[in-house]
Amino acid sequence: MSEADLNVIFYTLFLLLGLPISYKYAKFTVSHTGMVLPHFFVSLMLNLCIGSVGIVGWIFFSVRISRAFTIGGIYLGAWIISISLVALFVLLLVKRKSMIQRFHYQYGR
């Protein structure tokens, strides 16, 4: 495997890592505060920020290989971030009720 192949793998894994990090943040904060909308928004923005950092890092790396490689990586990153954001949003909506119930159970409200 070449250096470019390894970088594509690590780039993809870094972008996909934003999903569990964002979900853990939302789950923890909603379970402790009971506020759903602000923490869902922050979680989505955290996922977007991790993806943006990954894309900027990709641009810095891939420019020295080729322009097509750079553009392809940006498209790959944009699709991964988009799918990750939609998956996170759906997952948070599905788990919303259990997070709020956990808050009420812990704090008796």
C-alpha positions in Angstrom: 0.0 0.0 0.0 1.3 3.4 -0.9 1.3 6.5 1.3 -1.7 7.9 -0.6 -3.7 4.8 0.1 -3.0 4.9 3.8 -3.8 8.6 4.0 -7.2 7.9 2.3 -7.9 5.2 4.9 -7.0 7.5 7.8 -8.9 10.4 6.3 -12.0 8.3 6.0 -11.7 6.9 9.5 -11.1 10.4 10.9 -14.3 11.7 9.2 -16.3 8.7 10.5 -14.9 9.3 14.0 -17.0 12.4 14.2 -20.2 10.4 14.4 -19.6 8.5 17.7 -17.9 11.6 19.3 -20.9 13.7 18.5 -23.4 11.1 19.6 -21.6 10.6 23.0 -21.6 14.3 23.5 -25.3 14.6 22.9 -26.2 11.6 24.9 -24.1 12.7 27.9 -25.4 16.3 27.9 -29.0 15.6 27.3 -29.0 13.0 30.0 -27.5 15.5 32.5 -29.4 18.7 31.6 -32.6 17.5 29.9 -32.3 20.2 27.2 -32.6 18.5 23.8 -32.5 21.1 21.1 -29.4 23.1 22.1 -27.3 20.0 22.6 -28.5 18.3 19.4 -27.5 21.5 17.5 -24.1 21.6 19.2 -23.6 17.9 18.5 -24.4 18.4 14.8 -22.0 21.4 14.6 -19.3 19.3 16.4 -19.7 16.6 13.7 -19.5 19.2 11.0 -16.4 20.8 12.6 -14.6 17.5 12.8 -15.4 16.9 9.2 -14.2 20.4 8.2 -10.9 19.9 10.0 -10.5 16.6 8.2 -11.1 18.2 4.8 -8.7 21.1 5.5 -6.1 18.5 6.5 -6.8 16.6 3.4 -6.3 19.7 1.2 -2.9 20.3 2.8 -1.8 16.8 2.2 -3.1 16.0 -1.2 -2.2 19.1 -3.1 1.3 17.8 -3.6 0.0 14.6 -5.1 -2.4 15.9 -7.8 -5.3 18.2 -8.3 -7.7 15.3 -9.2 -6.7 13.5 -6.0 -7.5 16.6 -4.0 -10.9 17.2 -5.6 -11.8 13.5 -5.2 -10.9 13.6 -1.5 -13.0 16.8 -1.0 -16.0 15.1 -2.6 -15.4 12.0 -0.6 -15.2 14.0 2.6 -18.3 16.0 1.7 -20.3 12.9 1.1 -19.1 11.2 4.3 -19.9 14.3 6.4 -23.4 14.6 4.8 -24.2 11.0 5.5 -22.8 11.3 9.0 -24.9 14.3 9.8 -28.1 12.7 8.5 -27.3 9.5 10.4 -26.5 11.5 13.6 -29.7 13.5 13.3 -31.9 10.4 12.8 -30.1 8.6 15.6 -30.6 11.5 18.0 -34.3 11.8 17.1 -34.8 8.1 17.7 -33.0 8.1 21.0 -34.4 11.4 22.2 -37.1 9.9 24.4 -34.8 7.5 26.2 -32.3 10.3 26.9 -35.0 12.4 28.4 -36.3 9.5 30.5 -32.8 8.9 31.8 -32.7 12.5 32.9 -36.0 12.3 34.7 -35.0 9.0 36.3 -31.6 10.4 37.5 -32.9 13.7 38.8 -36.4 12.8 39.7 -38.1 15.6 37.8 
